[in-house]
């Protein structure tokens, strides 16, 4: 359940649980490897994590029959990881190109063996991972059209078909999601917001994250073409159906959010995070305290007749325009034209001048998603409109290209250098698609060069971090959203290569995927079900109540968790867990504690929202990265 700033402070100063039990004895050495594997032509680097440097430590790679297929020696240490592990030495596997399943073994008194990994074609390795992502989105479905799946989802929140509009709540402080006052204030009128995706491990729905996720799913489908899994298009359209409901062309109102995080200070009503229960229970809850769980409040992003927040207008319009591109390519011209018209309506409704920080609207409270950028979203919306317009021969295409130029320049002048591809910065996809649209129109060559230079700068920043990090991580892992930032860097490198032919960042991109899928200090794949070692205890209500806690099916397959986070967030221990939930890990303890370092920590515990809560925006970034990897030569 995504935290407010107050929840973070609470974890630091007012922890409600005792520190985790001591971990079992840690090994003297461990081998960390990408547990998914590698395409034959990729650079392939695993790591020996050891208590001290072992110069030239010999290693072997064996196949599934036990035959040795490769021998080598560990390279010089890339640096100390923590007080226990003083060396991280690379193991170069690049000469291994034959398809198969393998393990790495390091001999000696402090020997170690890796989890299994594969060598296979890019299409065989990465294409199915997009289907894994879709399976997570299917679990996140809300409303009548759920897919039961292994976790036995059932229809939920059918009362969302008729929700009342409420005024934005007042909170006890800017960084706290606890609501002040005895009740919410109704505005009058109702709206149908049944459906859509639950945001993360909880049950709130945000237009902000749904639009971002849907745009990346359609971009993934566009990249894969005929190779897209059969489940991808229906899932992307499920998200688009919710965005259709969220936007009212008659009133010009865009829905912002369904549900509230916490209840009020007086404790007279509950919010989503106050009760641990399966989503299908909410409609039948009784009592005044549960009134906003039974009939969830809906909130507007703007008042009737007022402009839309520019960040929301940009990413919502991009979702519809990307759908139009996919449909135009597949011969569904009438549906594509309708989607393009909707995209154009939303884009035209954006506030574009004198935008104040308070007019960048993401969630209630804003601290849930503290985004400040918006020009990237308008650039993205304009770029996707232009590409869809070019595909359909729409007369408005020139105007959208002009808008794309404006917002591309505005982003470069005001927001460049702050972030890389993730929920809070869509510039990498915006830049790459605007360059594509400009090239098709034989326009803006100077701007094209500047946009490509900014993509290169984003990659260069990540590459500098990667070069200095013992495990070659390019993302910042002592802050939130390490995993989606990592997949975002992978996607950016592949987008850049597709536009320039420059393969300079190929090895960097592979190293980032490696880190996310097991070649990290903890040896954990951050995508559940990918590899043999992955989180067993995600902070996700459905997974906790309907799945298993030992890593055997059913699990929340395909879910990408946050990954490591700042160790300071765990200074006081973990939060109390709900008595209605399943404790995980069984018996407590923290088996990963010996591997924490560099001011970061990873905890596989259902109470550790800081590290093991999945979210739709995390998975969307992974979908785009895997889709691009599957089709990149």
Buried (B, 14 or more C-beta within 10 A) or exposed (E): BBBBBBBBBBBBEEBEEEEBEEBEEBBBBBBBBBBBBBBBEBBBBBBBBBBEBBEEBEBBBBBEEEEEBBEBEBBEBBEBBBEBBBBBBBBBBBEBBEEBBBBBBBEEEBBBBBBBBBBBEBBBBBBBBBBBBBBBBBBBBBBEEBBEBBBEBEBBBBBBBEBBBBEBBEBBBEBBBBBEBEBBEEBEEEBEBBBBBBBBBBBBBBBBBBBBBBBBBBBBBBBBEEEBBEBBBEBBBBBBBBBBBBBBEEBBBBBBBBBBBBBBBEEEBBBBBBBBBBBBBBBEBEEEBBBBBBBBBBBBBBEEEEBBBBBBBBBBBBBBBBBBBBBBEBEBBEBBBBBBBBBBBBBBBBBBEEBEEEBBBBBBBBBBBBBEBBBBBBBBBBBBBBBBBBBBEBEBBEBBBBBBBBBBBBBBEEBBEBBBBBBBBBBBBBBBBBBBBBEBBEBBEEBBEBBBBBBBEBBBBBBEBBEEBBBBBBBBBBBBBBBBBBBBBBBBBBBBBBBBEBEBBBBBBBBBBBBBBBBBBBBBBBBBBBBEBBBBBBBBBBBBBBBBBEBEEEBBBBBBBBBBBBBBBBEBBBBEBBEEBBBBBEEEBBBBBBBBBBEBBBBBBBBBBBBBBBBBBBBBBBBBBBBBBBBBE
